[in-house]
Amino acid sequence: MTYEQLKLDNQVCFRLYSVSRLITQSYQPWLSKLGITYTQYIVMMVLWEQDHQPVNDIAKRLLLETNTVTPLIQRMEAEGLVRREKDKADARKTIVSLTPKGQELEEQAAEVPSCMTQMFAEEGLDAEVFNQMIPSLDEIICKMAKK
C-alpha cells in the first residue's frame, strides 16, 4: 500500500463506526420485544426525559437533521407511540407528545440498560470501560457538533 494513512487499521473513524454499529445491533433483541427500532428508542428517551417537544428540539438533541427525524416521528405516530400537533403560539412548529402507549413503554424499556450491561458482562466487557469513555466521547461530540 502506498499510503499508510489509508489503512483501515489506522482509522479512528472506523473503530467508532464499528463500535456504534455493534452496540446498536446488540440492542435489537430487547427493542424488538418493545416493538421499536433503535432510532425510535432514542427519540422515546428524549420524550421520556421531557414530553411535549418541538421536532426541531428533538432533532437537535439527537444531533440529527429535522428531515431525518420527521419521517421517523410520523411512523411512531402511526404506531400510536406519539402524537403531533401544531404549536398554538407558533403554527410553524410541530410539537411531539407521548401517547398513553408511549408513556407505558417507558416502564418496559427501563430494563433495557441493565440488560445491555449484563450482556456486556457476559461478553467479558466491564461496564466501567464504557463509563470511562463517556467524558472523552462527550468532548468529541461537543467539539464536532459545533461545526
QUIGIDA-V300612 format. One record per pair of residues at least 6 apart in sequence whose ideal C-beta (glycine too) atoms are under 8 Angstrom apart, sorted by the first residue. I is the first residue (numbers start at 0). J is the second residue. If there is no record, write none. Layout:
BEGIN
I	J
I	J
END
This chain:
BEGIN
0	6
3	9
7	13
23	37
25	115
25	118
26	37
26	40
26	111
26	115
27	37
29	110
29	111
29	114
29	115
30	36
30	37
30	39
30	40
30	111
32	107
33	40
33	104
33	107
33	108
33	111
34	78
35	43
35	80
35	104
38	71
39	71
39	74
39	75
39	80
40	108
40	111
41	61
42	57
42	61
42	68
42	71
42	72
42	75
42	81
43	75
43	80
43	97
43	101
43	104
43	105
43	108
45	52
45	57
45	60
45	61
46	52
46	57
46	81
46	95
46	96
46	97
46	101
47	97
47	105
47	108
50	96
50	97
51	94
51	95
51	96
52	94
52	95
53	86
53	92
53	93
53	94
53	95
54	65
54	68
54	69
54	72
54	83
54	92
54	93
54	94
54	95
55	65
55	92
57	68
57	72
57	95
58	64
58	65
58	67
58	68
61	68
62	140
62	144
72	81
72	83
72	95
73	83
75	81
75	101
76	82
76	83
79	98
79	100
79	101
80	97
80	98
80	100
80	101
80	104
81	95
81	96
81	97
81	98
81	101
82	95
82	96
82	98
83	93
83	94
83	95
83	96
84	93
84	94
84	96
85	92
85	93
85	94
86	92
86	93
86	94
116	126
119	125
119	126
119	129
120	126
END
